[in-house]
Amino acid sequence: MKLNRRKILSMLGLSPALLAGGKVAAQQPPASGGNLIEGLNPKGNPPPIQLVPLAPRPASLDGKTIYLIDTGFAGGGLLLQEIQHWFERNMPTVKAIFKRKAGPYMEDDPTLWQEIKANGHAAIMAIGH
């Protein structure tokens, strides 16, 4: 069953006027003399996004070192090893180094990042499906 926002708000007992993004309050007190109900916009206020520019691309890969980083996703290591063999066959001047990142994919690996910064010119990470 597919529901749109208007139906979901209606099922929750909220006014569809919330779709407009504003604050909604009852105009008159209910006949029972109970409290007023105030609904707020459920979208909230997301924090501002800081744009970070991409790293510049090298003009050529000749003589460069590329790190191939396996983050632990199923099949990622096999793919990166195939890429490493491709570089060996087709671009022998490029040094492709296969590395397995320590820990789960979301954890930091400062030792590996320092090694890449010190010895590498680029990195390829297998991060997902």
C-alpha positions in Angstrom: 0.0 0.0 0.0 1.5 3.3 -1.1 0.8 6.3 1.2 1.5 9.9 0.5 2.4 12.5 3.2 -1.2 13.8 3.3 -2.6 10.4 4.2 0.1 9.7 6.7 -0.5 13.0 8.5 -4.2 12.3 8.4 -3.7 8.9 10.0 -1.6 10.5 12.7 -4.4 12.9 13.4 -2.4 15.9 12.2 -3.6 18.6 9.9 -2.5 18.4 6.2 -1.7 22.1 6.5 1.6 20.8 7.9 2.5 20.0 4.4 3.0 23.7 3.8 5.8 23.7 6.3 4.2 26.0 8.8 3.0 25.9 12.4 -0.6 24.9 12.9 -2.7 25.6 16.0 -6.4 25.4 16.6 -8.2 28.7 16.2 -10.8 28.2 18.9 -10.6 26.1 22.1 -12.4 22.7 21.7 -16.0 22.5 22.9 -14.9 20.2 25.7 -12.7 22.9 27.2 -9.5 20.8 26.8 -6.1 22.0 25.9 -5.1 23.2 22.4 -2.9 20.9 20.3 0.0 22.4 18.4 1.6 20.5 15.5 5.1 21.4 14.3 6.7 20.7 11.0 8.3 17.2 11.2 11.0 18.1 8.6 13.1 20.0 11.2 16.0 22.2 10.4 19.0 20.4 8.8 22.4 21.8 9.5 24.1 23.7 6.7 26.2 21.6 4.3 29.8 22.4 3.9 31.0 21.8 0.3 34.4 20.2 0.0 36.1 20.2 -3.4 37.3 17.0 -5.0 41.0 16.4 -5.1 42.7 17.4 -8.3 43.2 14.5 -10.8 46.8 13.7 -11.9 47.4 14.5 -15.6 48.9 11.0 -16.0 49.3 7.8 -14.0 52.7 7.0 -15.5 55.2 6.3 -12.6 52.5 6.9 -10.0 51.4 4.7 -7.1 47.8 3.8 -6.7 46.4 2.2 -3.5 43.5 -0.2 -3.9 41.7 -0.3 -0.6 39.4 -3.2 0.4 37.0 -2.1 3.1 35.6 -5.6 3.7 32.4 -5.6 1.5 31.8 -9.0 0.0 33.6 -9.3 -3.3 35.3 -5.9 -3.0 38.8 -7.5 -2.5 38.4 -9.7 -5.6 37.4 -6.8 -7.7 40.4 -4.7 -6.5 42.8 -7.6 -7.1 41.5 -7.8 -10.7 42.1 -4.1 -11.1 45.6 -4.6 -9.7 46.2 -7.3 -12.3 44.8 -5.1 -15.1 47.3 -2.4 -14.2 50.2 -4.9 -14.2 49.2 -6.1 -17.7 48.1 -2.8 -19.3 50.0 0.0 -17.5 53.2 -1.6 -16.1 54.6 1.9 -15.1 51.8 2.3 -12.6 52.4 0.7 -9.2 49.1 -0.7 -7.8 49.2 -1.7 -4.2 46.3 -3.7 -2.7 45.6 -3.1 1.0 42.9 -4.3 3.4 41.6 -1.5 5.6 41.7 -2.4 9.3 38.4 -2.7 11.1 34.9 -2.3 9.8 34.4 0.0 6.8 33.0 2.9 8.9 36.0 2.9 11.3 39.0 5.1 10.7 42.4 3.6 9.8 44.9 6.5 10.4 47.9 4.3 9.8 46.7 3.4 6.3 45.8 6.9 5.5 49.2 8.2 6.5 50.9 5.5 4.3 48.8 6.5 1.4 49.5 10.2 1.9 53.3 9.5 2.2 53.7 7.0 -0.7 50.6 7.2 -2.9 49.3 9.5 -5.6 45.7 8.1 -5.7 43.5 5.6 -4.0 40.5 3.5 -5.1 38.2 2.2 -2.4 35.7 -0.6 -2.7 33.0 0.7 -0.4 29.7 -0.8 -1.4 27.6 -3.1 -3.5 
